[in-house]
């Protein structure tokens, strides 16, 4: 009898994300296991040192499990946002970081609330506005 071989298909530092994916895989008929949950629950500040909480499946189910996870996980692209350019009406915009001079000027003269506005840029006409 051969020993089962496992593959780690997902890692995260938050347990609920791993548990949700585990439940999705279980509903699709794939047996999965959570790795390093206890150390991360007891000492969460060591989560990155251990690589986070892992989700493991049998190696023969790994490809199918990755396909399921790919369809469940949202695409993470923090630089893009849904905003309409006031100049050309384009619906594709991206977030810009605050320049250091404007950051400190806003902090000193206008106060912190000014910094909660986003600097947005249009992908079509390169217009920059605050939203």
C-alpha positions in Angstrom: 0.0 0.0 0.0 1.5 3.3 -1.0 1.5 6.4 1.1 -0.7 9.3 -0.2 1.1 12.3 -1.5 -0.3 15.8 -0.8 0.2 19.1 -2.7 -0.3 22.5 -1.2 -2.5 24.4 -3.6 -3.3 27.6 -1.7 -1.7 29.6 1.1 -3.1 32.5 3.1 -2.6 34.3 6.4 -6.4 34.3 7.2 -8.1 31.1 8.3 -11.6 32.0 7.0 -10.3 32.3 3.4 -8.7 28.8 3.6 -11.8 27.3 5.2 -14.1 28.7 2.6 -12.0 27.2 -0.2 -11.9 23.9 1.7 -15.7 23.8 1.9 -15.9 24.6 -1.9 -13.6 21.8 -2.7 -15.5 19.4 -0.4 -18.7 20.3 -2.2 -17.0 19.4 -5.5 -16.0 16.0 -4.1 -12.3 16.8 -3.5 -10.9 15.8 -0.1 -8.7 18.7 1.3 -6.8 19.4 4.5 -5.8 22.5 6.3 -2.1 22.8 7.3 -0.5 25.0 10.0 -3.9 26.3 11.3 -3.1 25.9 15.0 0.2 27.8 15.0 -1.4 30.6 13.1 -4.3 30.8 15.5 -2.1 30.8 18.6 0.6 33.1 17.3 -0.8 35.1 14.4 2.3 37.3 14.3 4.3 34.3 13.1 2.0 33.6 10.2 4.4 34.9 7.5 7.3 33.1 9.1 5.6 29.8 8.5 4.2 30.7 5.1 0.7 31.1 6.3 -2.1 28.5 6.4 -1.9 26.0 3.7 -4.7 24.1 1.9 -3.6 20.6 0.8 -5.2 18.1 -1.5 -4.2 14.7 -2.9 -1.7 15.2 -5.7 -4.0 13.5 -8.2 -6.8 16.0 -7.4 -4.5 19.1 -7.5 -5.1 20.1 -11.1 -8.9 20.0 -10.7 -8.8 21.8 -7.4 -6.7 24.6 -8.9 -9.2 25.1 -11.6 -12.0 25.3 -9.1 -10.1 27.8 -6.9 -9.3 29.9 -10.0 -13.0 30.3 -10.7 -13.9 31.0 -7.0 -11.1 33.5 -6.2 -11.7 37.1 -7.4 -9.1 38.6 -9.6 -7.0 40.9 -7.4 -5.8 44.0 -9.2 -5.9 46.9 -6.7 -4.5 49.4 -9.2 -7.6 49.3 -11.4 -10.9 50.8 -10.3 -14.4 51.6 -11.7 -14.5 55.3 -12.2 -15.6 57.5 -15.1 -13.3 60.1 -16.4 -14.8 63.5 -16.2 -13.0 64.7 -19.3 -13.6 61.9 -21.9 -16.2 59.6 -20.2 -13.9 56.5 -20.3 -14.9 53.9 -17.7 -11.4 52.5 -17.2 -9.3 54.3 -14.6 -6.4 53.5 -12.3 -5.4 54.7 -8.8 -2.3 56.8 -8.4 -0.2 57.2 -5.3 0.0 60.6 -3.7 3.3 62.5 -4.5 5.3 63.0 -1.4 5.2 66.9 -1.5 1.4 66.9 -1.9 1.1 64.3 0.9 2.9 66.4 3.4 1.3 69.7 2.3 -2.2 68.1 2.7 -1.2 66.7 6.1 0.1 70.1 7.4 -2.3 72.6 5.8 -5.5 70.8 5.0 -5.5 68.0 7.6 -5.7 64.3 7.3 -9.3 64.0 5.7 -7.9 65.3 2.4 -5.7 62.2 2.1 -8.7 59.9 2.0 -9.5 61.1 -1.6 -8.2 58.9 -4.3 -6.0 60.2 -7.1 -7.4 58.6 -10.3 -6.0 58.6 -13.8 -7.7 57.8 -17.1 -6.3 55.1 -19.3 -7.5 56.8 -22.5 -6.7 60.5 -22.1 -4.3 60.4 -19.1 -6.4 62.9 -17.2 -5.8 63.0 -13.5 -8.6 63.9 -11.0 -9.5 63.4 -7.4 -12.4 61.1 -6.4 
